[in-house]
């Protein structure tokens, strides 16, 4: 089903408001295009003005070096007029240097005052040069005016310290010695150093002027990939055979042209033709300026391994029989293949690598790292499969060795092409990671010569972590019985990847220490050394189930996963003993079944099931409570209120033909007979329920713990106390339990 949304049932046209909105939008877009075109035009004009000023200043230096004078000139137009003049009078034959005009006679300066702050040129008389300033008035451009080429600008004296001699004798006008008499003037043919600028001299003595030489390639912008340019200069076809070309790429320094030469971006070439025949005057000066459109740098970042492990980045491991994996090579930064930037300009003079390891922009960040002077032509183990560190791969002997070793010519050529590109290496270690799960690498190539190359884009390479699974711990006791022995839990070191600082947590009740998702346990005890599992286990259950896991170092949990659990069952020692228990009191150092207090009439007696002070017990094991006998107490009268005394009491256990005695102390508390029956009751208690002595059973030490049991009607008991009413006799059962020494229970 189609749904058509309409605002009315009839078709309608555009409203006036809608039409005005469309017109406004078109106008805005048009203005944006005009601004863009205008900005581009301004940029071209500015670049041309900078080149013109540079060339004019070169012409000024040559003019002054050839004896010209700019004294009295105040404006740029005055300067241009002086530069267009030729050497006057005899200077046409005697001046050593520029004798013609220094610039093209058609050149004029176009000034404007439009109130807009732009880059403009001005003449600085104090410095004798043109300068660029930002102002609202001044020279906006230099241009050619054909009408000015017809003007005769006249001549002016050229005052150089060294001139050609105008009379016969020495070539130079100054000499130290004279030899004989002069026989008249001698004509001396000279090679004029010519003129510089866009136009040279205006003609010789007889009006014969050499043709302007042709410089190839043409002046202007050229792709950077074509540099360095091969420049050639040819004479005019009508020039005599003996005419010579002189050229200059450095202001004031002229050389005889003998063949093509190389020109880098920004080179200004000037040339003129001269002849030893005095009937010919120098040619006009030809010039060419070679500029380039800057090329954007392109970089490639090669990461030998991603993701990386703990050992890859040099994380410390527990020493053992295993060998850690080697640390991965550093990240390789290079300029990829391509001819947009010639090899000659791929140097640290033109650009520099910068990078950050915290994700910040390497163009501006305060944490950025400046690359070392990169290698070129040397293999630096950049992860491309081989390591030729420090080897000059351009060495023919080394290349032959590789071919003899089985490398094909194609492989060798590819290797050389790759390694002749600039390389830099980004080294990183565990310190740069902190506790992050990723190392954000950002790399850029920053230009040192923006007229030649521009900054590259920022390249990002995020190195992530490949977590290492920790191995389960090893428990040194096999499953079985432990009789008071300790056990050890150790990490596995045979594989060379167990980190320093790894932790072991364990439990003894069979529960899993667990993993909370951050590399830490949910429960359990930190393993610090050997331990007895029975001290932490509930022996009443008959076993201790130890469960242990290995956990990452506290500082670097992000590199690891918690190990699987190791589990070992330990059995609680069990035994059955049968024997006889006997209770005794000490009366004047003699053991007795009855203890009397003559002053109060109170007394203690030990009763038994045999009638002889002894009680049989059968099949008793650890932590099993069994009956020892009965303790009777008669509450007499006549004693002082409060603690009356402490009485020594002993229990003997006779089993397996071995008799063991356990000593205790009974305390008697006498109450004031002024209350209820139970308020007036005396109280008997143990100073300590645990015996002072221990017995060794099947490899473990045990002590005997006592407690009161049921009482007759005239008494009442708790585990630790026995109360008897005033003037009454009561009997309470006494129980014992064998408990392993050092147990938590």
DOLUM-286380 format. One line per 4 residues: their letters; for each residue x, y, z of C-alpha. Coordinates in steps of 0.2 Angstrom, whole numbers, plus 5000, padded with zeros to 4 digits. Layout:
<nodes>
A	X Y Z; ...
</nodes>
This chain:
<nodes>
XXXX	5000 5000 5000; 5007 5017 4995; 5005 5032 5006; 5006 5049 4998
XXXX	5006 5064 5010; 4999 5080 5003; 4995 5097 5010; 4979 5099 4999
XXXX	4968 5089 4988; 4974 5100 4973; 4991 5102 4964; 4999 5119 4968
XXXX	5015 5129 4963; 5029 5136 4973; 5024 5150 4985; 5034 5167 4985
XXXX	5042 5163 5001; 5049 5147 4994; 5055 5155 4978; 5064 5168 4989
XXXX	5072 5155 4999; 5079 5146 4984; 5086 5162 4977; 5095 5166 4993
XXXX	5102 5148 4994; 5109 5150 4976; 5116 5167 4980; 5125 5160 4996
XXXX	5133 5146 4986; 5138 5158 4972; 5147 5169 4985; 5156 5154 4992
XXXX	5163 5150 4975; 5168 5168 4972; 5177 5168 4989; 5186 5152 4984
XXXX	5191 5158 4967; 5196 5175 4975; 5207 5166 4988; 5215 5156 4975
XXXX	5219 5171 4964; 5226 5180 4979; 5238 5165 4983; 5245 5165 4965
XXXX	5248 5184 4965; 5257 5183 4982; 5268 5169 4976; 5273 5178 4960
XXXX	5276 5194 4970; 5288 5184 4981; 5298 5177 4966; 5299 5194 4958
XXXX	5306 5203 4973; 5319 5189 4975; 5324 5191 4957; 5325 5210 4957
XXXX	5335 5209 4973; 5348 5198 4964; 5348 5210 4949; 5352 5224 4962
XXXX	5366 5215 4969; 5374 5211 4952; 5371 5230 4947; 5380 5236 4963
XXXX	5394 5223 4961; 5397 5230 4943; 5400 5247 4949; 5382 5254 4948
XXXX	5375 5266 4960; 5358 5269 4968; 5363 5284 4978; 5349 5297 4978
XXXX	5335 5284 4973; 5320 5285 4985; 5306 5276 4976; 5304 5259 4968
XXXX	5302 5267 4951; 5318 5277 4953; 5327 5260 4957; 5320 5252 4941
XXXX	5325 5267 4930; 5343 5265 4936; 5343 5247 4934; 5338 5249 4915
XXXX	5353 5261 4912; 5369 5254 4903; 5387 5258 4907; 5392 5275 4900
XXXX	5406 5280 4888; 5422 5270 4890; 5413 5259 4903; 5406 5249 4888
XXXX	5424 5243 4885; 5433 5244 4902; 5420 5239 4915; 5423 5221 4922
XXXX	5406 5214 4925; 5388 5220 4920; 5389 5233 4906; 5371 5232 4900
XXXX	5354 5235 4909; 5351 5224 4924; 5332 5221 4920; 5320 5220 4906
XXXX	5316 5238 4901; 5298 5234 4899; 5297 5230 4918; 5286 5242 4929
XXXX	5279 5242 4946; 5261 5243 4949; 5256 5251 4965; 5239 5253 4973
XXXX	5231 5260 4989; 5214 5251 4991; 5214 5251 5010; 5215 5232 5010
XXXX	5229 5225 5021; 5239 5213 5009; 5257 5208 5006; 5265 5222 4996
XXXX	5283 5226 4990; 5292 5242 4995; 5310 5249 4992; 5321 5250 5007
XXXX	5334 5262 5003; 5344 5259 5019; 5346 5241 5015; 5347 5243 4996
XXXX	5334 5230 4993; 5315 5227 4990; 5306 5220 5005; 5289 5213 5007
XXXX	5277 5221 5020; 5259 5219 5025; 5251 5236 5021; 5236 5244 5013
XXXX	5247 5253 5000; 5262 5248 4990; 5268 5238 4975; 5255 5224 4972
XXXX	5264 5217 4957; 5278 5219 4944; 5272 5218 4926; 5278 5220 4908
XXXX	5273 5236 4898; 5278 5235 4880; 5278 5254 4878; 5292 5255 4891
XXXX	5303 5244 4880; 5304 5258 4867; 5311 5271 4880; 5329 5276 4880
XXXX	5334 5276 4898; 5352 5282 4894; 5368 5277 4903; 5377 5280 4919
XXXX	5395 5278 4925; 5400 5261 4932; 5414 5264 4945; 5423 5247 4949
XXXX	5439 5246 4957; 5446 5234 4943; 5443 5239 4925; 5450 5233 4908
XXXX	5465 5244 4902; 5460 5257 4889; 5478 5259 4883; 5491 5247 4876
XXXX	5501 5238 4890; 5493 5228 4904; 5476 5221 4902; 5471 5229 4919
XXXX	5471 5247 4922; 5482 5245 4938; 5499 5238 4937; 5515 5237 4948
XXXX	5529 5237 4935; 5531 5245 4918; 5540 5236 4905; 5548 5247 4891
XXXX	5539 5261 4882; 5521 5260 4876; 5519 5258 4857; 5501 5264 4856
XXXX	5484 5256 4861; 5481 5238 4860; 5464 5231 4856; 5460 5218 4869
XXXX	5445 5206 4867; 5436 5203 4883; 5422 5191 4888; 5408 5202 4896
XXXX	5400 5194 4912; 5384 5200 4905; 5368 5207 4913; 5355 5199 4924
XXXX	5337 5200 4925; 5323 5198 4912; 5332 5210 4899; 5350 5213 4896
XXXX	5360 5227 4886; 5353 5237 4872; 5367 5236 4859; 5386 5237 4855
XXXX	5396 5251 4847; 5391 5247 4830; 5373 5243 4834; 5375 5224 4832
XXXX	5367 5214 4846; 5368 5196 4850; 5351 5186 4851; 5344 5182 4868
XXXX	5348 5164 4872; 5334 5151 4875; 5333 5142 4892; 5324 5125 4892
XXXX	5312 5119 4900; 5301 5135 4901; 5300 5145 4917; 5285 5141 4929
XXXX	5278 5127 4940; 5283 5109 4937; 5278 5093 4946; 5290 5089 4960
XXXX	5293 5071 4952; 5302 5079 4937; 5315 5087 4948; 5329 5090 4948
XXXX	5326 5097 4931; 5339 5095 4917; 5342 5113 4911; 5349 5117 4894
XXXX	5353 5134 4886; 5355 5137 4867; 5361 5152 4857; 5351 5162 4845
XXXX	5352 5155 4827; 5359 5172 4821; 5374 5173 4833; 5392 5171 4827
XXXX	5400 5154 4830; 5412 5161 4843; 5398 5168 4854; 5398 5160 4871
XXXX	5384 5158 4884; 5387 5163 4902; 5374 5158 4915; 5371 5160 4934
XXXX	5360 5151 4947; 5368 5161 4961; 5367 5180 4961; 5384 5188 4955
XXXX	5392 5171 4951; 5393 5167 4932; 5399 5152 4924; 5403 5147 4906
XXXX	5389 5136 4899; 5397 5120 4893; 5381 5108 4894; 5365 5104 4903
XXXX	5365 5105 4922; 5353 5101 4936; 5341 5113 4944; 5331 5110 4960
XXXX	5315 5118 4965; 5316 5137 4968; 5331 5139 4956; 5332 5155 4946
XXXX	5343 5153 4930; 5349 5168 4921; 5359 5168 4905; 5366 5180 4891
XXXX	5377 5178 4876; 5393 5187 4873; 5407 5188 4860; 5425 5193 4859
XXXX	5421 5202 4843; 5419 5220 4849; 5407 5223 4835; 5394 5213 4844
XXXX	5386 5219 4860; 5380 5207 4874; 5363 5199 4872; 5348 5203 4883
XXXX	5348 5192 4898; 5336 5177 4898; 5329 5171 4914; 5319 5156 4920
XXXX	5312 5152 4937; 5308 5134 4942; 5295 5132 4955; 5285 5116 4961
XXXX	5268 5112 4968; 5272 5105 4985; 5269 5086 4986; 5260 5079 5002
XXXX	5271 5067 5011; 5264 5049 5012; 5269 5037 5026; 5266 5019 5029
XXXX	5266 5011 5047; 5271 4993 5048; 5267 4984 5064; 5277 4967 5064
XXXX	5264 4959 5076; 5247 4964 5082; 5240 4960 5094; 5254 4957 5106
XXXX	5257 4946 5121; 5265 4950 5138; 5282 4942 5133; 5281 4951 5116
XXXX	5283 4968 5125; 5296 4961 5137; 5285 4958 5152; 5295 4950 5166
XXXX	5292 4931 5168; 5296 4919 5182; 5313 4910 5179; 5311 4892 5174
XXXX	5315 4879 5162; 5305 4887 5148; 5311 4900 5136; 5301 4916 5134
XXXX	5295 4921 5116; 5307 4935 5109; 5302 4953 5110; 5294 4959 5094
XXXX	5303 4971 5083; 5299 4989 5083; 5286 4997 5072; 5293 5002 5055
XXXX	5288 5019 5048; 5293 5022 5030; 5288 5032 5014; 5279 5019 5003
XXXX	5284 5016 4985; 5280 5029 4972; 5289 5042 4962; 5279 5058 4967
XXXX	5294 5063 4978; 5311 5059 4970; 5323 5050 4981; 5335 5065 4981
XXXX	5322 5075 4992; 5318 5060 5003; 5330 5066 5017; 5330 5072 5035
XXXX	5334 5089 5028; 5316 5090 5021; 5305 5081 5034; 5305 5073 5050
XXXX	5295 5058 5058; 5285 5062 5074; 5274 5050 5084; 5264 5048 5100
XXXX	5260 5033 5110; 5245 5040 5120; 5233 5044 5106; 5237 5063 5105
XXXX	5240 5072 5089; 5259 5070 5085; 5259 5087 5075; 5256 5097 5091
XXXX	5256 5086 5106; 5269 5090 5120; 5271 5071 5122; 5277 5068 5104
XXXX	5293 5059 5101; 5305 5065 5087; 5311 5051 5076; 5330 5048 5075
XXXX	5339 5052 5059; 5331 5039 5048; 5341 5026 5039; 5341 5025 5020
XXXX	5350 5010 5011; 5352 5000 5027; 5340 4986 5033; 5335 4989 5051
XXXX	5325 4974 5055; 5309 4982 5050; 5299 4966 5051; 5298 4963 5032
XXXX	5306 4945 5035; 5324 4948 5036; 5337 4957 5046; 5351 4966 5037
XXXX	5354 4978 5051; 5369 4989 5048; 5372 4982 5031; 5375 4993 5016
XXXX	5363 4985 5004; 5370 4996 4990; 5386 4987 4991; 5388 4977 4975
XXXX	5398 4963 4984; 5384 4961 4997; 5371 4960 4982; 5381 4947 4974
XXXX	5382 4937 4990; 5363 4937 4991; 5361 4931 4973; 5374 4918 4976
XXXX	5364 4913 4991; 5348 4909 4982; 5339 4926 4981; 5332 4930 4964
XXXX	5336 4947 4955; 5318 4952 4957; 5318 4949 4976; 5334 4958 4977
XXXX	5328 4973 4967; 5312 4974 4978; 5322 4973 4994; 5333 4987 4988
XXXX	5319 4998 4982; 5310 4996 4999; 5326 4999 5009; 5331 5014 4999
XXXX	5315 5023 5006; 5318 5032 5022; 5314 5021 5037; 5312 5025 5056
XXXX	5308 5013 5070; 5296 5016 5084; 5301 5006 5099; 5289 5003 5114
XXXX	5289 4993 5130; 5277 4988 5144; 5280 5005 5152; 5271 5014 5138
XXXX	5255 5003 5141; 5251 5008 5159; 5235 4999 5162; 5227 5002 5145
XXXX	5221 4987 5134; 5227 4996 5119; 5242 5006 5113; 5236 5020 5102
XXXX	5251 5024 5090; 5249 5040 5080; 5263 5045 5067; 5265 5060 5055
XXXX	5279 5066 5044; 5282 5085 5047; 5289 5095 5033; 5304 5106 5036
XXXX	5303 5113 5018; 5284 5117 5015; 5288 5124 4998; 5294 5107 4993
XXXX	5284 5095 5003; 5269 5096 5015; 5264 5087 5031; 5257 5069 5029
XXXX	5241 5064 5036; 5242 5057 5054; 5242 5038 5053; 5234 5028 5067
XXXX	5239 5011 5072; 5231 5004 5088; 5241 4989 5095; 5230 4978 5105
XXXX	5233 4964 5118; 5232 4946 5115; 5229 4939 5133; 5239 4925 5139
XXXX	5229 4911 5148; 5238 4907 5164; 5241 4889 5167; 5233 4879 5182
XXXX	5244 4878 5198; 5253 4862 5203; 5249 4855 5220; 5263 4845 5227
XXXX	5253 4832 5237; 5243 4819 5227; 5225 4815 5232; 5225 4805 5248
XXXX	5227 4806 5267; 5237 4820 5276; 5242 4817 5294; 5248 4834 5300
XXXX	5259 4837 5284; 5259 4853 5274; 5256 4855 5256; 5263 4867 5243
XXXX	5255 4876 5228; 5266 4882 5214; 5264 4891 5197; 5269 4882 5181
XXXX	5286 4889 5175; 5290 4876 5161; 5283 4887 5147; 5292 4903 5150
XXXX	5276 4914 5151; 5272 4914 5169; 5273 4933 5174; 5282 4939 5189
XXXX	5269 4944 5202; 5257 4930 5198; 5246 4926 5213; 5238 4910 5219
XXXX	5221 4910 5228; 5214 4894 5236; 5200 4887 5246; 5199 4870 5256
XXXX	5180 4868 5256; 5179 4863 5238; 5172 4880 5232; 5179 4889 5217
XXXX	5189 4905 5221; 5181 4911 5205; 5185 4926 5194; 5177 4943 5196
XXXX	5181 4948 5178; 5195 4960 5183; 5208 4947 5186; 5204 4945 5205
XXXX	5196 4931 5215; 5179 4931 5221; 5184 4922 5237; 5198 4912 5244
XXXX	5215 4914 5253; 5230 4921 5245; 5244 4908 5245; 5259 4914 5254
XXXX	5268 4897 5258; 5265 4879 5263; 5250 4875 5274; 5240 4861 5282
XXXX	5224 4860 5273; 5215 4852 5288; 5218 4868 5298; 5206 4877 5286
XXXX	5194 4862 5283; 5179 4856 5292; 5186 4839 5299; 5168 4834 5304
XXXX	5165 4832 5285; 5179 4819 5284; 5189 4828 5270; 5197 4844 5264
XXXX	5195 4848 5245; 5208 4861 5240; 5204 4871 5224; 5217 4884 5218
XXXX	5219 4896 5203; 5233 4907 5197; 5228 4926 5195; 5238 4940 5186
XXXX	5249 4952 5194; 5240 4966 5203; 5248 4979 5191; 5244 4971 5175
XXXX	5228 4961 5175; 5223 4966 5157; 5237 4955 5149; 5230 4938 5156
XXXX	5215 4927 5159; 5214 4918 5176; 5219 4900 5175; 5207 4885 5176
XXXX	5206 4878 5194; 5217 4864 5201; 5208 4852 5213; 5215 4840 5225
XXXX	5205 4830 5239; 5213 4827 5256; 5205 4815 5268; 5203 4820 5287
XXXX	5213 4807 5298; 5200 4794 5304; 5202 4781 5318; 5192 4771 5330
XXXX	5199 4769 5348; 5191 4759 5362; 5197 4760 5380; 5193 4766 5398
XXXX	5191 4783 5406; 5194 4787 5424; 5192 4803 5434; 5203 4808 5449
XXXX	5204 4822 5462; 5220 4827 5470; 5219 4826 5490; 5235 4831 5498
XXXX	5245 4825 5483; 5235 4808 5482; 5223 4803 5468; 5206 4799 5475
XXXX	5188 4797 5469; 5181 4808 5483; 5186 4826 5488; 5179 4832 5505
XXXX	5179 4850 5512; 5178 4847 5531; 5174 4865 5535; 5158 4866 5525
XXXX	5153 4848 5523; 5154 4850 5504; 5162 4836 5494; 5165 4830 5476
XXXX	5164 4812 5470; 5168 4804 5453; 5156 4790 5449; 5157 4778 5435
XXXX	5148 4764 5425; 5159 4751 5432; 5158 4755 5450; 5177 4757 5450
XXXX	5179 4775 5445; 5181 4770 5427; 5170 4771 5411; 5171 4761 5395
XXXX	5171 4769 5378; 5170 4761 5361; 5174 4766 5343; 5179 4784 5346
XXXX	5186 4795 5332; 5192 4813 5330; 5180 4826 5335; 5168 4813 5342
XXXX	5161 4817 5359; 5161 4802 5371; 5156 4800 5389; 5170 4800 5402
XXXX	5159 4797 5418; 5149 4807 5431; 5154 4821 5443; 5144 4823 5459
XXXX	5144 4838 5471; 5136 4841 5488; 5132 4859 5492; 5136 4861 5511
XXXX	5136 4876 5522; 5148 4887 5532; 5160 4893 5519; 5162 4912 5514
XXXX	5153 4919 5500; 5162 4920 5483; 5176 4910 5475; 5181 4897 5488
XXXX	5195 4887 5480; 5202 4879 5465; 5203 4860 5465; 5215 4849 5454
XXXX	5206 4836 5443; 5213 4823 5431; 5206 4811 5418; 5215 4796 5412
XXXX	5212 4787 5395; 5218 4770 5394; 5217 4762 5376; 5229 4751 5366
XXXX	5239 4748 5381; 5243 4766 5382; 5238 4777 5397; 5237 4796 5395
XXXX	5233 4808 5408; 5225 4825 5406; 5225 4838 5420; 5212 4852 5423
XXXX	5206 4863 5437; 5189 4865 5445; 5183 4881 5452; 5170 4882 5467
XXXX	5159 4898 5469; 5149 4899 5485; 5133 4910 5485; 5125 4919 5499
XXXX	5109 4910 5505; 5097 4924 5504; 5087 4921 5488; 5078 4908 5478
XXXX	5084 4890 5477; 5094 4893 5461; 5100 4910 5467; 5107 4901 5483
XXXX	5115 4887 5472; 5134 4884 5472; 5143 4884 5455; 5156 4872 5449
XXXX	5166 4877 5432; 5182 4872 5423; 5196 4885 5423; 5199 4879 5405
XXXX	5190 4865 5396; 5205 4861 5386; 5219 4849 5393; 5236 4855 5396
XXXX	5243 4839 5389; 5242 4832 5371; 5242 4814 5364; 5249 4808 5348
XXXX	5237 4798 5337; 5242 4791 5320; 5255 4805 5317; 5245 4820 5324
XXXX	5244 4828 5341; 5227 4829 5350; 5221 4837 5366; 5205 4832 5377
XXXX	5191 4845 5378; 5179 4843 5393; 5161 4848 5394; 5146 4845 5406
XXXX	5131 4835 5401; 5114 4831 5409; 5111 4833 5428; 5100 4826 5441
XXXX	5085 4836 5447; 5095 4846 5461; 5107 4853 5448; 5108 4861 5431
XXXX	5122 4862 5418; 5129 4872 5403; 5144 4866 5393; 5155 4875 5405
XXXX	5146 4876 5422; 5137 4864 5435; 5125 4872 5448; 5119 4863 5464
XXXX	5106 4869 5476; 5109 4873 5494; 5110 4857 5505; 5108 4846 5490
XXXX	5118 4832 5481; 5117 4833 5462; 5126 4823 5448; 5131 4829 5430
XXXX	5138 4818 5416; 5155 4823 5409; 5160 4822 5391; 5176 4823 5381
XXXX	5182 4826 5363; 5199 4823 5355; 5203 4838 5345; 5219 4840 5333
XXXX	5231 4852 5340; 5231 4869 5331; 5214 4866 5323; 5202 4880 5320
X	5188 4871 5330
</nodes>
